[in-house]
Amino acid sequence: MTTERLTPVPLRDLWGHEAADFTPWLADNIDLLGDALSMTLEDAETEAAVGGFSADVVAVTDQDETVLVENFLNPSDHRHIGQLITYAAGLDADHAVLIAESLRDEHRSALGWLNTIASGVGFFGVEVAAWRIGQSPPAPQLRVVAAPDNWRRTVRTTATSSGIKATYAAFWAGFLPMLHDAEPRWRGIKTPQAHNWMQFRAAIPTVKYLTRAGGSRLVAQCYVDTGDHDTTTELYDRLHDQRDDIEEAFGAALEWHRLNDKRASVINARFPHEISIEDRSTWPALWEWLVPTMGRLADAIDPVLARY
């Protein structure tokens, strides 16, 4: 059997200039960084304004969390660590990512220390490399070498939550593994939320899929919000025009709500019975309904959105 060797490729062979080449490439391939971070990233913006300065890349997760990225095609240095902290504060970022050719030990330690003292923001260190097998085109690699202790943060958050917030966090903690098994498209959502809803990406950024377990209702929801009432209404009406096809693909009737007095409009699939989220004995049945319902809702609506 013939084999080839994996050989490193100098980064400057791929991206001659950091700002002109690497930063735009990263924004165009933000899903690769998302895969490395186990997040779903979208809406990447380059040279985003932070006061009188510019951050390399700013993206959002499908939970509407802000992700700041500073990139550097050399070994990490103090200046870029300082910029990462400054821009994260200026943007009120939820996640701050430093990408470098290599992270020095002292900078890995600094990111680890920040993760122990920072509240509401996680700091990541990512090393970028490129490899070639034989004469193949070079393949970029993004490798996480410093990250928050997500398990400890989740445990700490849940432990300090009380009452209904802790109940919701536990409910979603049981729901997410089942959803991940059935729907790989949403495996980037890792953290159960301590409120009555969770949010998942759709085919376009202005639409989200939500799970809601508030009051006595359990709902799988398509949430349409472009940020502008007129364009939201236009998009919702386009979906409503194809109501018959969407409901046929979904396999049942849906609840359609054109909310003229609000910015967003919604399409709901509702669990047929009243629920009590505090009755944990009912949770398996709720998950068994919600997981496939979310998948069917996305399968019915996403193709329409993709043509929008």
BALOBA-1460 file (C-alpha; in Angstrom, 3 decimals):
// residues 308
<rec num="1" residu="m" x="0.000" y="0.000" z="0.000"/>
<rec num="2" residu="t" x="1.348" y="3.413" z="-0.972"/>
<rec num="3" residu="t" x="1.152" y="6.165" z="1.626"/>
<rec num="4" residu="e" x="2.052" y="9.835" z="1.706"/>
<rec num="5" residu="r" x="3.486" y="11.971" z="4.476"/>
<rec num="6" residu="l" x="1.597" y="14.792" z="6.129"/>
<rec num="7" residu="t" x="3.755" y="17.885" z="5.731"/>
<rec num="8" residu="p" x="3.277" y="21.365" z="7.214"/>
<rec num="9" residu="v" x="2.711" y="24.349" z="4.924"/>
<rec num="10" residu="p" x="4.011" y="27.808" z="5.936"/>
<rec num="11" residu="l" x="1.046" y="30.021" z="6.768"/>
<rec num="12" residu="r" x="2.357" y="32.860" z="4.642"/>
<rec num="13" residu="d" x="2.189" y="30.585" z="1.606"/>
<rec num="14" residu="l" x="-1.583" y="30.541" z="2.025"/>
<rec num="15" residu="w" x="-2.193" y="34.026" z="3.354"/>
<rec num="16" residu="g" x="0.469" y="36.530" z="2.426"/>
<rec num="17" residu="h" x="-1.070" y="39.319" z="4.469"/>
<rec num="18" residu="e" x="-2.876" y="38.884" z="7.760"/>
<rec num="19" residu="a" x="-5.495" y="41.649" z="7.394"/>
<rec num="20" residu="a" x="-5.954" y="41.473" z="3.620"/>
<rec num="21" residu="d" x="-5.897" y="37.678" z="3.229"/>
<rec num="22" residu="f" x="-6.362" y="35.701" z="6.433"/>
<rec num="23" residu="t" x="-9.057" y="37.812" z="8.110"/>
<rec num="24" residu="p" x="-11.407" y="37.770" z="5.062"/>
<rec num="25" residu="w" x="-10.759" y="34.044" z="4.599"/>
<rec num="26" residu="l" x="-11.666" y="33.417" z="8.234"/>
<rec num="27" residu="a" x="-14.904" y="35.389" z="7.914"/>
<rec num="28" residu="d" x="-15.842" y="33.466" z="4.758"/>
<rec num="29" residu="n" x="-15.090" y="30.167" z="6.495"/>
<rec num="30" residu="i" x="-16.406" y="31.032" z="9.941"/>
<rec num="31" residu="d" x="-18.073" y="27.607" z="10.125"/>
<rec num="32" residu="l" x="-14.608" y="26.019" z="10.439"/>
<rec num="33" residu="l" x="-13.961" y="28.040" z="13.569"/>
<rec num="34" residu="g" x="-17.443" y="27.142" z="14.769"/>
<rec num="35" residu="d" x="-16.663" y="23.451" z="14.323"/>
<rec num="36" residu="a" x="-13.482" y="23.838" z="16.371"/>
<rec num="37" residu="l" x="-15.338" y="25.681" z="19.133"/>
<rec num="38" residu="s" x="-18.434" y="23.407" z="19.003"/>
<rec num="39" residu="m" x="-20.566" y="26.442" z="18.166"/>
<rec num="40" residu="t" x="-22.749" y="27.431" z="15.245"/>
<rec num="41" residu="l" x="-21.305" y="30.738" z="13.988"/>
<rec num="42" residu="e" x="-22.822" y="33.058" z="11.396"/>
<rec num="43" residu="d" x="-23.030" y="36.707" z="10.266"/>
<rec num="44" residu="a" x="-19.247" y="37.207" z="10.418"/>
<rec num="45" residu="e" x="-18.169" y="40.838" z="10.053"/>
<rec num="46" residu="t" x="-14.574" y="41.948" z="9.476"/>
<rec num="47" residu="e" x="-12.957" y="45.094" z="10.876"/>
<rec num="48" residu="a" x="-15.882" y="45.670" z="13.223"/>
<rec num="49" residu="a" x="-15.739" y="49.034" z="14.972"/>
<rec num="50" residu="v" x="-14.872" y="49.052" z="18.682"/>
<rec num="51" residu="g" x="-14.704" y="52.675" z="19.713"/>
<rec num="52" residu="g" x="-11.861" y="54.143" z="17.675"/>
<rec num="53" residu="f" x="-10.416" y="50.710" z="16.862"/>
<rec num="54" residu="s" x="-11.404" y="47.700" z="14.752"/>
<rec num="55" residu="a" x="-11.794" y="44.066" z="15.778"/>
<rec num="56" residu="d" x="-10.636" y="41.514" z="13.206"/>
<rec num="57" residu="v" x="-13.848" y="39.440" z="13.092"/>
<rec num="58" residu="v" x="-17.105" y="39.578" z="15.019"/>
<rec num="59" residu="a" x="-19.685" y="36.808" z="14.567"/>
<rec num="60" residu="v" x="-22.784" y="35.603" z="16.377"/>
<rec num="61" residu="t" x="-23.884" y="32.159" z="17.480"/>
<rec num="62" residu="d" x="-27.342" y="30.833" z="16.764"/>
<rec num="63" residu="q" x="-28.094" y="31.682" z="20.401"/>
<rec num="64" residu="d" x="-27.423" y="35.364" z="19.523"/>
<rec num="65" residu="e" x="-24.177" y="35.391" z="21.500"/>
<rec num="66" residu="t" x="-21.415" y="37.705" z="20.288"/>
<rec num="67" residu="v" x="-18.089" y="36.086" z="19.397"/>
<rec num="68" residu="l" x="-15.011" y="38.314" z="19.059"/>
<rec num="69" residu="v" x="-12.011" y="37.000" z="17.135"/>
<rec num="70" residu="e" x="-8.509" y="38.483" z="17.038"/>
<rec num="71" residu="n" x="-6.138" y="36.730" z="14.630"/>
<rec num="72" residu="f" x="-2.360" y="36.806" z="14.272"/>
<rec num="73" residu="l" x="-0.195" y="34.806" z="11.848"/>
<rec num="74" residu="n" x="2.742" y="34.760" z="14.268"/>
<rec num="75" residu="p" x="3.262" y="33.402" z="17.777"/>
<rec num="76" residu="s" x="1.007" y="35.127" z="20.298"/>
<rec num="77" residu="d" x="2.187" y="38.330" z="21.946"/>
<rec num="78" residu="h" x="1.148" y="40.623" z="24.794"/>
<rec num="79" residu="r" x="-0.330" y="43.205" z="22.414"/>
<rec num="80" residu="h" x="-2.902" y="40.837" z="20.968"/>
<rec num="81" residu="i" x="-3.863" y="39.522" z="24.430"/>
<rec num="82" residu="g" x="-4.466" y="43.140" z="25.444"/>
<rec num="83" residu="q" x="-6.508" y="43.830" z="22.319"/>
<rec num="84" residu="l" x="-8.598" y="40.723" z="22.930"/>
<rec num="85" residu="i" x="-9.519" y="41.874" z="26.440"/>
<rec num="86" residu="t" x="-10.124" y="45.481" z="25.374"/>
<rec num="87" residu="y" x="-12.339" y="44.598" z="22.408"/>
<rec num="88" residu="a" x="-14.240" y="41.956" z="24.374"/>
<rec num="89" residu="a" x="-15.107" y="44.605" z="26.954"/>
<rec num="90" residu="g" x="-16.011" y="47.165" z="24.285"/>
<rec num="91" residu="l" x="-18.344" y="44.752" z="22.503"/>
<rec num="92" residu="d" x="-19.679" y="43.110" z="25.675"/>
<rec num="93" residu="a" x="-18.749" y="39.838" z="23.962"/>
<rec num="94" residu="d" x="-19.935" y="36.458" z="25.186"/>
<rec num="95" residu="h" x="-16.877" y="34.666" z="23.757"/>
<rec num="96" residu="a" x="-13.413" y="36.025" z="22.912"/>
<rec num="97" residu="v" x="-11.089" y="34.023" z="20.645"/>
<rec num="98" residu="l" x="-7.390" y="34.611" z="20.007"/>
<rec num="99" residu="i" x="-6.092" y="32.824" z="16.894"/>
<rec num="100" residu="a" x="-2.322" y="32.657" z="16.424"/>
<rec num="101" residu="e" x="0.310" y="30.517" z="14.754"/>
<rec num="102" residu="s" x="1.166" y="29.287" z="18.241"/>
<rec num="103" residu="l" x="0.184" y="30.297" z="21.753"/>
<rec num="104" residu="r" x="3.027" y="30.861" z="24.175"/>
<rec num="105" residu="d" x="2.722" y="29.104" z="27.520"/>
<rec num="106" residu="e" x="2.329" y="32.376" z="29.387"/>
<rec num="107" residu="h" x="-0.555" y="33.381" z="27.130"/>
<rec num="108" residu="r" x="-2.315" y="30.035" z="27.583"/>
<rec num="109" residu="s" x="-1.984" y="30.603" z="31.315"/>
<rec num="110" residu="a" x="-3.347" y="34.134" z="30.938"/>
<rec num="111" residu="l" x="-6.436" y="32.895" z="29.080"/>
<rec num="112" residu="g" x="-6.946" y="30.204" z="31.703"/>
<rec num="113" residu="w" x="-6.726" y="32.810" z="34.455"/>
<rec num="114" residu="l" x="-9.223" y="35.056" z="32.647"/>
<rec num="115" residu="n" x="-11.651" y="32.136" z="32.462"/>
<rec num="116" residu="t" x="-11.464" y="31.688" z="36.237"/>
<rec num="117" residu="i" x="-12.232" y="35.333" z="37.046"/>
<rec num="118" residu="a" x="-14.402" y="36.534" z="34.139"/>
<rec num="119" residu="s" x="-18.158" y="36.404" z="34.502"/>
<rec num="120" residu="g" x="-20.311" y="36.037" z="31.392"/>
<rec num="121" residu="v" x="-17.483" y="35.727" z="28.863"/>
<rec num="122" residu="g" x="-15.339" y="32.766" z="27.808"/>
<rec num="123" residu="f" x="-11.787" y="33.130" z="26.451"/>
<rec num="124" residu="f" x="-10.371" y="30.731" z="23.852"/>
<rec num="125" residu="g" x="-6.936" y="30.246" z="22.360"/>
<rec num="126" residu="v" x="-6.767" y="28.651" z="18.893"/>
<rec num="127" residu="e" x="-3.681" y="27.689" z="16.899"/>
<rec num="128" residu="v" x="-3.868" y="27.838" z="13.108"/>
<rec num="129" residu="a" x="-1.822" y="25.525" z="10.900"/>
<rec num="130" residu="a" x="-1.906" y="24.189" z="7.362"/>
<rec num="131" residu="w" x="-1.028" y="20.728" z="6.071"/>
<rec num="132" residu="r" x="-0.538" y="18.959" z="2.766"/>
<rec num="133" residu="i" x="-0.572" y="15.270" z="1.860"/>
<rec num="134" residu="g" x="1.765" y="14.665" z="-1.043"/>
<rec num="135" residu="q" x="0.892" y="17.227" z="-3.726"/>
<rec num="136" residu="s" x="-2.600" y="17.918" z="-2.412"/>
<rec num="137" residu="p" x="-3.881" y="21.459" z="-1.918"/>
<rec num="138" residu="p" x="-3.088" y="22.771" z="1.575"/>
<rec num="139" residu="a" x="-5.710" y="22.143" z="4.262"/>
<rec num="140" residu="p" x="-6.074" y="24.695" z="7.069"/>
<rec num="141" residu="q" x="-6.459" y="23.445" z="10.639"/>
<rec num="142" residu="l" x="-7.854" y="25.330" z="13.650"/>
<rec num="143" residu="r" x="-7.023" y="23.670" z="16.957"/>
<rec num="144" residu="v" x="-8.333" y="24.835" z="20.335"/>
<rec num="145" residu="v" x="-5.531" y="24.875" z="22.917"/>
<rec num="146" residu="a" x="-7.143" y="27.033" z="25.626"/>
<rec num="147" residu="a" x="-10.824" y="27.151" z="26.542"/>
<rec num="148" residu="p" x="-13.223" y="27.780" z="29.419"/>
<rec num="149" residu="d" x="-14.110" y="24.872" z="31.619"/>
<rec num="150" residu="n" x="-17.637" y="24.683" z="30.217"/>
<rec num="151" residu="w" x="-18.682" y="21.867" z="32.469"/>
<rec num="152" residu="r" x="-17.629" y="23.729" z="35.593"/>
<rec num="153" residu="r" x="-19.308" y="26.927" z="34.377"/>
<rec num="154" residu="t" x="-22.540" y="25.084" z="33.586"/>
<rec num="155" residu="v" x="-22.518" y="23.353" z="36.952"/>
<rec num="156" residu="r" x="-21.806" y="26.634" z="38.727"/>
<rec num="157" residu="t" x="-24.599" y="28.415" z="36.864"/>
<rec num="158" residu="t" x="-27.102" y="25.644" z="37.537"/>
<rec num="159" residu="a" x="-26.077" y="25.347" z="41.171"/>
<rec num="160" residu="t" x="-26.601" y="29.071" z="41.765"/>
<rec num="161" residu="s" x="-29.938" y="29.076" z="39.951"/>
<rec num="162" residu="s" x="-32.953" y="28.527" z="42.111"/>
<rec num="163" residu="g" x="-36.579" y="27.639" z="41.644"/>
<rec num="164" residu="i" x="-37.942" y="27.657" z="38.111"/>
<rec num="165" residu="k" x="-34.622" y="28.653" z="36.503"/>
<rec num="166" residu="a" x="-32.952" y="25.498" z="37.796"/>
<rec num="167" residu="t" x="-35.947" y="23.470" z="36.584"/>
<rec num="168" residu="y" x="-35.680" y="24.869" z="33.060"/>
<rec num="169" residu="a" x="-31.913" y="24.250" z="32.979"/>
<rec num="170" residu="a" x="-32.503" y="20.622" z="33.966"/>
<rec num="171" residu="f" x="-35.292" y="20.195" z="31.415"/>
<rec num="172" residu="w" x="-33.141" y="21.449" z="28.517"/>
<rec num="173" residu="a" x="-30.152" y="19.431" z="29.786"/>
<rec num="174" residu="g" x="-32.194" y="16.287" z="29.185"/>
<rec num="175" residu="f" x="-33.604" y="17.507" z="25.887"/>
<rec num="176" residu="l" x="-30.353" y="18.519" z="24.170"/>
<rec num="177" residu="p" x="-28.655" y="15.084" z="23.949"/>
<rec num="178" residu="m" x="-31.773" y="13.632" z="22.329"/>
<rec num="179" residu="l" x="-31.919" y="16.536" z="19.880"/>
<rec num="180" residu="h" x="-28.224" y="16.155" z="19.016"/>
<rec num="181" residu="d" x="-28.691" y="12.459" z="18.230"/>
<rec num="182" residu="a" x="-31.671" y="13.120" z="15.967"/>
<rec num="183" residu="e" x="-30.627" y="16.444" z="14.420"/>
<rec num="184" residu="p" x="-26.868" y="16.882" z="13.755"/>
<rec num="185" residu="r" x="-27.541" y="20.374" z="12.343"/>
<rec num="186" residu="w" x="-28.026" y="21.645" z="15.908"/>
<rec num="187" residu="r" x="-25.178" y="19.882" z="17.678"/>
<rec num="188" residu="g" x="-23.412" y="23.213" z="18.162"/>
<rec num="189" residu="i" x="-25.898" y="24.133" z="20.895"/>
<rec num="190" residu="k" x="-24.273" y="22.686" z="24.004"/>
<rec num="191" residu="t" x="-25.451" y="24.678" z="27.011"/>
<rec num="192" residu="p" x="-28.933" y="24.271" z="28.517"/>
<rec num="193" residu="q" x="-30.531" y="27.622" z="29.252"/>
<rec num="194" residu="a" x="-32.034" y="28.613" z="32.590"/>
<rec num="195" residu="h" x="-35.187" y="30.068" z="31.055"/>
<rec num="196" residu="n" x="-38.283" y="28.752" z="29.305"/>
<rec num="197" residu="w" x="-36.995" y="28.804" z="25.728"/>
<rec num="198" residu="m" x="-34.037" y="27.823" z="23.579"/>
<rec num="199" residu="q" x="-33.103" y="28.996" z="20.104"/>
<rec num="200" residu="f" x="-31.735" y="27.148" z="17.059"/>
<rec num="201" residu="r" x="-30.559" y="28.257" z="13.635"/>
<rec num="202" residu="a" x="-32.666" y="28.209" z="10.479"/>
<rec num="203" residu="a" x="-31.747" y="28.389" z="6.793"/>
<rec num="204" residu="i" x="-31.396" y="32.192" z="6.946"/>
<rec num="205" residu="p" x="-30.198" y="34.391" z="9.846"/>
<rec num="206" residu="t" x="-33.437" y="36.399" z="10.160"/>
<rec num="207" residu="v" x="-35.408" y="33.301" z="11.139"/>
<rec num="208" residu="k" x="-34.852" y="31.085" z="14.189"/>
<rec num="209" residu="y" x="-36.443" y="27.926" z="15.518"/>
<rec num="210" residu="l" x="-37.416" y="28.119" z="19.173"/>
<rec num="211" residu="t" x="-38.507" y="25.614" z="21.753"/>
<rec num="212" residu="r" x="-40.793" y="27.144" z="24.386"/>
<rec num="213" residu="a" x="-41.992" y="25.541" z="27.611"/>
<rec num="214" residu="g" x="-43.640" y="28.504" z="29.302"/>
<rec num="215" residu="g" x="-46.774" y="28.378" z="31.404"/>
<rec num="216" residu="s" x="-48.844" y="25.338" z="30.459"/>
<rec num="217" residu="r" x="-47.731" y="25.216" z="26.804"/>
<rec num="218" residu="l" x="-44.987" y="23.351" z="24.983"/>
<rec num="219" residu="v" x="-44.303" y="24.810" z="21.529"/>
<rec num="220" residu="a" x="-41.920" y="24.276" z="18.623"/>
<rec num="221" residu="q" x="-41.796" y="27.637" z="16.907"/>
<rec num="222" residu="c" x="-40.538" y="29.318" z="13.751"/>
<rec num="223" residu="y" x="-39.677" y="32.878" z="14.819"/>
<rec num="224" residu="v" x="-39.463" y="35.447" z="12.003"/>
<rec num="225" residu="d" x="-37.668" y="38.676" z="12.898"/>
<rec num="226" residu="t" x="-35.618" y="40.636" z="10.372"/>
<rec num="227" residu="g" x="-35.201" y="43.527" z="12.786"/>
<rec num="228" residu="d" x="-37.697" y="45.604" z="10.800"/>
<rec num="229" residu="h" x="-41.491" y="45.293" z="10.964"/>
<rec num="230" residu="d" x="-42.111" y="45.756" z="7.231"/>
<rec num="231" residu="t" x="-39.529" y="43.251" z="6.021"/>
<rec num="232" residu="t" x="-40.563" y="40.781" z="8.745"/>
<rec num="233" residu="t" x="-44.157" y="41.008" z="7.544"/>
<rec num="234" residu="e" x="-43.054" y="40.531" z="3.936"/>
<rec num="235" residu="l" x="-41.070" y="37.396" z="4.797"/>
<rec num="236" residu="y" x="-43.843" y="35.984" z="6.950"/>
<rec num="237" residu="d" x="-46.386" y="36.583" z="4.170"/>
<rec num="238" residu="r" x="-44.163" y="34.709" z="1.717"/>
<rec num="239" residu="l" x="-44.161" y="31.752" z="4.064"/>
<rec num="240" residu="h" x="-47.908" y="32.030" z="4.565"/>
<rec num="241" residu="d" x="-48.435" y="32.031" z="0.800"/>
<rec num="242" residu="q" x="-46.950" y="28.510" z="0.836"/>
<rec num="243" residu="r" x="-48.867" y="27.403" z="3.909"/>
<rec num="244" residu="d" x="-50.427" y="24.378" z="2.224"/>
<rec num="245" residu="d" x="-47.073" y="23.052" z="1.009"/>
<rec num="246" residu="i" x="-45.400" y="23.709" z="4.386"/>
<rec num="247" residu="e" x="-48.139" y="21.990" z="6.358"/>
<rec num="248" residu="e" x="-48.143" y="19.050" z="3.972"/>
<rec num="249" residu="a" x="-44.392" y="18.666" z="4.428"/>
<rec num="250" residu="f" x="-44.759" y="19.040" z="8.207"/>
<rec num="251" residu="g" x="-47.562" y="16.501" z="8.312"/>
<rec num="252" residu="a" x="-50.109" y="18.507" z="10.300"/>
<rec num="253" residu="a" x="-51.733" y="21.910" z="10.602"/>
<rec num="254" residu="l" x="-49.681" y="24.701" z="12.160"/>
<rec num="255" residu="e" x="-50.677" y="27.838" z="14.074"/>
<rec num="256" residu="w" x="-49.901" y="30.967" z="12.023"/>
<rec num="257" residu="h" x="-49.606" y="34.297" z="13.841"/>
<rec num="258" residu="r" x="-48.992" y="37.479" z="11.863"/>
<rec num="259" residu="l" x="-48.311" y="39.768" z="14.809"/>
<rec num="260" residu="n" x="-49.066" y="43.159" z="13.317"/>
<rec num="261" residu="d" x="-48.538" y="45.017" z="16.598"/>
<rec num="262" residu="k" x="-45.129" y="43.432" z="17.217"/>
<rec num="263" residu="r" x="-41.835" y="43.286" z="15.364"/>
<rec num="264" residu="a" x="-41.791" y="39.493" z="14.972"/>
<rec num="265" residu="s" x="-44.282" y="36.958" z="13.609"/>
<rec num="266" residu="v" x="-44.411" y="33.254" z="14.451"/>
<rec num="267" residu="i" x="-45.503" y="29.824" z="13.237"/>
<rec num="268" residu="n" x="-46.212" y="27.319" z="16.012"/>
<rec num="269" residu="a" x="-46.545" y="23.590" z="16.458"/>
<rec num="270" residu="r" x="-48.190" y="23.061" z="19.852"/>
<rec num="271" residu="f" x="-48.075" y="20.013" z="22.124"/>
<rec num="272" residu="p" x="-51.695" y="18.777" z="22.299"/>
<rec num="273" residu="h" x="-51.979" y="18.836" z="26.098"/>
<rec num="274" residu="e" x="-51.292" y="21.296" z="28.885"/>
<rec num="275" residu="i" x="-47.979" y="20.754" z="30.651"/>
<rec num="276" residu="s" x="-46.433" y="21.440" z="34.012"/>
<rec num="277" residu="i" x="-42.683" y="21.845" z="33.643"/>
<rec num="278" residu="e" x="-42.258" y="21.130" z="37.357"/>
<rec num="279" residu="d" x="-43.670" y="17.610" z="36.924"/>
<rec num="280" residu="r" x="-40.443" y="15.844" z="35.990"/>
<rec num="281" residu="s" x="-42.187" y="12.522" z="35.437"/>
<rec num="282" residu="t" x="-43.689" y="13.983" z="32.241"/>
<rec num="283" residu="w" x="-40.402" y="15.160" z="30.764"/>
<rec num="284" residu="p" x="-39.563" y="12.037" z="28.697"/>
<rec num="285" residu="a" x="-42.916" y="12.269" z="26.910"/>
<rec num="286" residu="l" x="-42.377" y="15.977" z="26.247"/>
<rec num="287" residu="w" x="-38.913" y="15.333" z="24.811"/>
<rec num="288" residu="e" x="-40.235" y="12.488" z="22.662"/>
<rec num="289" residu="w" x="-42.714" y="14.911" z="21.079"/>
<rec num="290" residu="l" x="-40.468" y="17.972" z="20.868"/>
<rec num="291" residu="v" x="-37.382" y="16.430" z="19.215"/>
<rec num="292" residu="p" x="-39.053" y="15.095" z="16.035"/>
<rec num="293" residu="t" x="-41.422" y="18.072" z="15.891"/>
<rec num="294" residu="m" x="-38.484" y="20.486" z="15.733"/>
<rec num="295" residu="g" x="-36.898" y="18.432" z="12.963"/>
<rec num="296" residu="r" x="-40.121" y="18.253" z="10.934"/>
<rec num="297" residu="l" x="-40.723" y="21.985" z="11.354"/>
<rec num="298" residu="a" x="-37.251" y="22.844" z="10.058"/>
<rec num="299" residu="d" x="-37.518" y="20.312" z="7.224"/>
<rec num="300" residu="a" x="-40.798" y="21.898" z="6.118"/>
<rec num="301" residu="i" x="-39.770" y="25.567" z="6.347"/>
<rec num="302" residu="d" x="-36.026" y="25.640" z="5.599"/>
<rec num="303" residu="p" x="-36.423" y="24.797" z="1.865"/>
<rec num="304" residu="v" x="-38.791" y="27.732" z="1.495"/>
<rec num="305" residu="l" x="-36.442" y="30.054" z="3.354"/>
<rec num="306" residu="a" x="-33.493" y="28.917" z="1.229"/>
<rec num="307" residu="r" x="-35.305" y="30.231" z="-1.863"/>
<rec num="308" residu="y" x="-36.035" y="33.603" z="-0.256"/>
